[in-house]
């Protein structure tokens, strides 16, 4: 699929605003609503873990198909905007559902299932065409930097949202939570609509439907490439380690260090701030110093060290130490993210750019679904077995450290497979993936 013109840096920044808007709604779910369900409502951490897993499970099915569809041309920006409309409404609905749990637990939980499922649909519809548009609209030598810009703006969206929400929801009330969440969703929709306005002329007229080909055959062909497959496995393992802390960090800060909802949200914002710094450093030096793969592997290794340090912070009992380790973890996560995303954008080239982005997105989604749920459930089980909440959270952090070490090895192997240019002769593994997506 061709564009009428290349996407310039102003276009990339506009798409970054949309990605930041996606992040603004999603971070409410993974940070603020998660913490409120565990601390204020006293629910097991597995409950928000299962809800977040649901929204990622939907992405596992939806992303490859949406990416494949986007490869045929057509109004990607329209799909992105419809996805943002759905996402903004779903975020407000999810917050209202959480508030409903306080007075009608069963009804509120049922409503949460619907709200979180819609979030998964919105993220898939908005995010996959956006990444595909970047992949086929930006010159090959600019893709890594373009990906860095978009993800930096997403992290900026995380930071702005966590800091803003952290200030606005204190003193905490259910009404305040719902109003603030609805405001974030409305803002995300408006910003996205303005950013996408007039961007559509950058695309040529839609291709014929037949040019898209059969989804099953296209997916089998893409999955048969060892470099694509191994890189997807790396994404899965790395995101498995990252996602486990995503739902644990704020409850950990609230339970072990006694922080209020606003204070723990600000700690989460410090992690996002660290990620922003790590991304800026990697974006500036990764291509010139060592290459994207080395930065991805190094970021994973330092993330493992940071998780081991985080597991030890309860023994020190120092809030400044906790904040320092959280920032270090963010910096390492940011460096890993730019290395991984840059490598992903380079690999997502050619006529099946959208499909490959969908495969990588599906790997990330299923890892988040499993990691978020098991991380939350693991903290519950470890607390019950060890009789101490601090030790329970520490056990989860240690597991995450080992996952990141494994990811550091896997990304190097994926790079070796890419260099060798091998091709799988059997379609059996592709058929297995197809069965999972049906």
C-alpha positions in Angstrom: 0.0 0.0 0.0 1.4 3.4 -1.0 0.8 6.9 0.3 0.3 9.9 -1.8 3.2 11.5 0.1 5.5 10.5 2.9 4.4 11.3 6.4 6.5 14.2 7.7 7.4 15.0 11.3 4.3 17.2 11.8 2.2 14.2 10.8 4.2 11.9 13.1 3.6 14.3 16.0 -0.1 14.4 15.2 -0.3 10.6 15.3 1.7 10.8 18.6 -1.1 13.0 20.1 -3.5 10.2 19.2 -1.2 7.6 20.8 -0.9 9.8 23.9 -4.7 10.0 24.1 -4.9 6.2 24.0 -2.4 6.0 26.8 -4.4 8.6 28.8 -7.5 6.4 29.0 -5.6 3.1 29.4 -3.5 4.3 32.3 -6.7 5.1 34.2 -7.6 1.4 34.0 -4.2 -0.1 34.8 -3.3 2.4 37.5 -6.0 4.4 39.2 -9.0 2.0 38.8 -6.9 -1.0 39.6 -5.6 0.6 42.9 -9.2 1.7 43.9 -10.5 -1.8 43.4 -7.8 -3.3 45.6 -7.4 -0.7 48.3 -10.6 1.3 48.6 -13.0 -1.6 47.7 -10.9 -4.3 49.3 -11.2 -6.7 46.3 -8.6 -9.4 45.6 -5.9 -8.1 43.2 -7.0 -10.9 40.9 -10.3 -9.1 40.1 -8.8 -6.1 38.4 -6.1 -8.4 37.0 -8.8 -10.5 35.3 -10.6 -7.4 33.9 -7.4 -6.1 32.4 -6.7 -9.5 31.1 -10.1 -9.5 29.4 -9.3 -6.3 27.5 -6.0 -7.7 26.3 -7.5 -11.0 25.3 -9.8 -9.1 23.0 -6.8 -7.3 21.4 -5.1 -10.7 20.8 -8.0 -11.6 18.5 -8.7 -8.2 17.0 -5.2 -6.7 16.3 -4.0 -9.1 13.5 -7.3 -8.9 11.6 -7.4 -5.1 11.8 -3.8 -4.9 10.8 -4.4 -7.1 7.8 -7.4 -5.1 6.7 -5.4 -1.9 6.9 -2.8 -3.2 4.5 -5.4 -3.0 1.7 -5.7 0.8 2.0 -8.8 2.8 2.8 -9.6 5.3 5.5 -7.4 4.3 8.4 -7.9 7.6 10.1 -11.6 7.1 10.2 -11.1 3.7 11.9 -8.7 5.3 14.3 -11.2 8.0 15.3 -14.0 5.5 15.7 -11.7 3.5 18.0 -11.0 6.6 20.0 -14.7 7.4 20.4 -15.3 3.9 21.7 -12.3 4.1 24.0 -13.2 7.4 25.6 -16.8 6.3 26.3 -15.5 2.9 27.6 -13.1 4.6 30.0 -15.9 6.7 31.6 -18.2 3.6 31.7 -15.5 1.6 33.5 -15.0 4.3 36.1 -18.7 4.5 36.7 -18.8 0.7 37.0 -16.1 0.6 39.6 -17.9 3.2 41.6 -21.1 1.1 41.4 -19.3 -1.8 43.1 -19.2 0.2 46.3 -23.1 0.0 46.6 -24.0 -2.9 44.3 -21.1 -5.3 44.1 -22.4 -7.9 41.6 -24.0 -5.4 39.3 -20.9 -3.2 39.4 -18.6 -6.2 38.5 -20.8 -7.2 35.6 -20.7 -3.6 34.3 -16.9 -3.6 34.7 -16.7 -6.6 32.4 -18.5 -4.7 29.7 -16.5 -1.5 30.2 -13.1 -3.2 30.1 -14.1 -5.3 27.1 -15.0 -2.1 25.2 -11.7 -0.6 26.2 -10.0 -3.6 24.5 -12.1 -3.0 21.3 -11.3 0.7 21.3 -7.5 0.2 21.8 -7.4 -2.4 18.9 -9.4 -0.2 16.5 -7.4 2.9 17.2 -3.9 1.5 17.9 -3.3 -1.0 15.1 -4.2 1.2 12.1 -2.2 4.0 13.7 1.0 1.8 13.9 0.4 0.5 10.4 0.1 4.0 9.1 3.4 4.9 10.6 5.0 1.7 9.2 4.1 2.4 5.6 4.1 6.2 5.7 7.5 6.9 7.1 10.8 6.2 5.3 12.6 3.1 6.5 15.5 5.1 8.0 13.1 7.3 9.9 10.9 4.5 11.3 12.8 4.0 14.6 12.8 7.7 15.4 9.2 8.1 14.4 8.2 5.2 16.7 10.2 6.8 19.4 8.3 10.1 19.0 5.0 8.4 19.1 5.8 6.3 22.2 7.4 9.3 23.9 4.1 11.2 23.4 2.2 8.1 24.8 4.4 8.2 27.9 3.8 11.9 28.2 0.1 11.1 28.1 0.6 8.7 30.9 2.5 11.2 32.9 0.1 14.1 32.4 -2.9 11.9 33.2 -1.4 10.3 36.3 -0.3 13.6 37.7 -3.6 15.4 36.8 -5.8 12.6 38.1 -3.6 12.2 41.2 -4.3 15.9 42.1 -8.0 16.0 41.1 -9.2 12.8 42.9 -7.9 13.9 46.3 -9.8 14.2 48.6 -11.2 10.9 47.2 -14.8 10.4 46.4 -16.7 8.1 44.0 -18.3 11.1 42.2 -15.0 12.7 41.8 -13.5 9.6 40.3 -16.2 9.2 37.7 -16.2 12.9 36.8 -12.4 13.0 36.4 -12.4 9.8 34.3 -15.2 11.1 32.0 -13.2 14.3 31.6 -10.1 12.3 30.5 -12.1 10.3 28.0 -13.7 13.4 26.5 -10.3 15.1 26.3 -8.8 12.1 24.5 -11.6 12.1 21.9 -11.3 15.9 21.2 -7.5 15.8 21.0 -7.6 12.8 18.6 -10.2 14.4 16.4 -8.2 17.6 16.0 -4.9 15.7 15.4 -6.5 13.5 12.7 -8.2 16.4 10.9 -6.9 16.7 7.3 -4.4 13.8 7.6 -6.5 11.5 5.3 -5.2 13.1 2.0 -1.8 11.6 2.8 -3.3 8.2 1.6 -4.1 7.2 -1.9 -7.5 5.9 -2.9 -8.3 2.5 -1.3 -7.0 -0.6 -3.0 -9.4 -3.2 -4.4 -10.7 -5.6 -1.7 -9.2 -8.5 -3.6 -5.7 -7.1 -3.1 -6.0 -7.7 0.6 -5.9 -11.5 0.1 -6.9 -14.2 2.5 -6.3 -13.4 6.2 -5.5 -17.1 7.0 -2.9 -17.4 4.2 -1.3 -14.1 5.0 -1.0 -14.8 8.7 0.5 -18.3 8.0 3.1 -16.7 5.7 4.1 -14.0 8.2 4.3 -16.4 11.1 6.4 -18.9 9.0 9.2 -16.3 9.0 11.6 -17.2 11.9 12.6 -13.6 12.6 9.0 -12.5 12.9 8.1 -15.4 15.1 11.1 -15.1 17.4 10.6 -11.4 17.7 7.0 -11.9 18.6 8.1 -14.4 21.3 10.6 -11.8 22.7 7.8 -9.2 22.8 5.6 -11.8 24.7 8.2 -12.6 27.3 9.3 -9.0 27.9 5.7 -7.7 28.1 4.9 -10.6 30.4 7.5 -9.3 32.8 6.5 -5.6 32.4 2.8 -6.2 32.7 3.0 -8.0 36.0 4.2 -4.9 37.7 1.7 -2.7 35.9 -1.1 -3.8 38.2 1.0 -4.3 41.3 3.0 -1.1 41.7 0.2 1.2 43.0 -1.3 -1.4 45.4 2.3 -2.2 46.6 2.9 1.5 47.3 -0.5 1.8 49.0 -0.3 -1.4 51.1 3.4 -1.5 52.1 4.2 2.2 52.3 0.7 3.5 53.3 0.3 6.0 50.5 -3.1 7.6 49.6 -4.7 7.0 46.1 -3.3 10.4 44.9 0.2 9.7 46.3 0.4 6.2 44.9 -0.8 7.5 41.5 2.0 10.1 41.6 4.5 7.2 42.3 3.2 5.6 39.1 3.7 8.9 37.4 7.4 8.8 38.5 7.8 5.5 36.8 6.3 6.9 33.6 8.6 9.9 34.0 11.6 7.6 34.2 10.4 5.8 31.1 10.2 9.2 29.3 13.9 9.9 30.2 15.0 6.4 29.1 13.2 6.8 25.8 14.8 10.1 25.2 18.2 8.7 25.9 17.6 5.6 23.7 16.1 7.7 20.9 19.2 9.9 20.8 21.9 7.3 21.0 20.5 3.8 20.1 21.2 3.9 16.4 24.7 5.4 16.8 25.8 3.4 19.8 25.3 -0.3 19.7 22.1 -0.5 17.6 18.4 -1.0 18.5 18.8 -4.7 19.5 21.6 -4.0 22.0 19.5 -1.2 23.7 16.5 -3.5 23.9 18.6 -6.3 25.5 20.4 -3.8 27.8 17.1 -2.2 28.9 15.7 -5.7 29.8 18.8 -6.5 31.8 18.7 -3.3 33.8 15.0 -3.7 34.3 15.8 -7.1 35.9 18.2 -5.4 38.3 15.7 -2.7 39.2 13.0 -5.3 40.0 15.4 -7.1 42.4 16.1 -3.8 44.1 12.3 -3.1 44.2 11.7 -6.4 46.0 14.2 -5.2 48.7 12.6 -1.8 49.4 10.2 -3.0 52.1 13.1 -4.1 54.2 14.6 -0.6 54.0 11.3 1.0 54.6 12.4 4.2 52.9 10.0 6.1 50.7 12.8 8.1 48.9 14.5 4.7 48.1 11.2 3.4 46.7 10.9 6.4 44.5 14.5 6.2 43.3 14.1 2.5 42.3 10.8 3.2 40.6 12.5 6.0 38.5 15.4 3.6 37.7 12.9 0.9 36.6 11.2 3.5 34.4 14.5 4.6 32.7 15.4 0.9 32.0 11.9 0.2 30.7 12.0 3.2 28.5 15.4 2.2 26.9 14.1 -1.3 26.3 10.9 0.0 24.8 12.6 2.2 22.2 15.0 -0.6 21.3 12.1 -3.0 20.9 9.7 -0.6 19.2 12.3 0.6 16.8 13.2 -3.0 15.9 9.5 -3.7 15.5 9.0 -0.8 13.0 12.0 -1.9 11.0 10.6 -5.4 10.8 7.1 -4.2 9.9 8.0 -3.3 6.4 6.6 -4.2 3.0 3.0 -4.9 1.9 2.1 -6.8 5.1 3.2 -4.0 7.5 -0.2 -3.9 9.2 -0.4 -7.6 9.6 3.1 -7.8 11.2 2.3 -5.0 13.5 -0.9 -6.8 14.4 1.1 -10.0 15.2 3.5 -8.1 17.5 0.5 -6.3 19.0 -1.3 -9.6 19.6 1.9 -11.0 21.3 2.0 -7.9 23.6 -1.8 -8.2 24.3 -1.7 -11.8 25.3 1.4 -11.2 27.5 -0.4 -8.4 29.2 -3.5 -10.5 29.7 -1.5 -13.3 31.3 1.1 -11.2 33.1 -1.4 -8.7 34.6 -3.7 -11.4 35.9 -0.9 -13.8 37.2 1.0 -10.8 38.7 -2.1 -9.7 40.6 -3.1 -13.3 41.5 0.5 -14.1 42.4 0.6 -11.3 44.9 -2.6 -12.6 46.5 -1.3 -16.1 46.7 2.2 -15.1 47.9 0.7 -12.9 50.6 -1.5 -15.7 51.8 1.4 -18.2 51.8 4.0 -15.9 53.3 1.6 -14.2 55.7 3.0 -10.7 54.7 1.9 -8.4 51.9 5.5 -7.0 51.5 6.9 -10.4 50.9 4.1 -11.3 48.5 4.8 -8.3 46.3 8.5 -8.9 46.5 8.0 -12.5 45.2 6.2 -11.1 42.1 9.1 -8.6 41.5 11.7 -11.4 41.6 9.8 -13.4 39.0 9.6 -10.3 36.8 13.4 -9.9 37.0 13.9 -13.4 35.7 11.5 -12.8 32.8 13.4 -9.7 31.8 16.7 -11.6 31.8 15.1 -14.2 29.5 13.8 -11.5 27.2 17.4 -10.0 26.9 18.5 -13.4 25.5 15.5 -13.8 23.2 15.9 -10.5 21.5 19.5 -11.3 20.5 18.4 -14.6 19.1 15.6 -12.9 17.1 18.2 -10.5 15.6 20.4 -13.5 14.6 17.4 -15.2 12.9 16.7 -11.9 11.0 20.4 -11.7 9.9 20.3 -15.3 8.6 17.1 -14.7 6.7 15.8 -18.2 7.3 12.3 -19.3 6.1 10.1 -21.9 7.8 9.2 -24.7 5.4 6.3 -26.1 7.4 3.0 -24.2 8.0 2.1 -26.2 11.1 3.0 -23.5 13.6 1.1 -20.9 11.5 -1.9 -23.1 11.6 -1.7 -23.3 15.4 -1.7 -19.5 15.6 -4.7 -19.3 13.2 -6.6 -21.7 15.4 -6.0 -19.5 18.4 -7.2 -16.4 16.6 -10.5 -18.0 15.4 
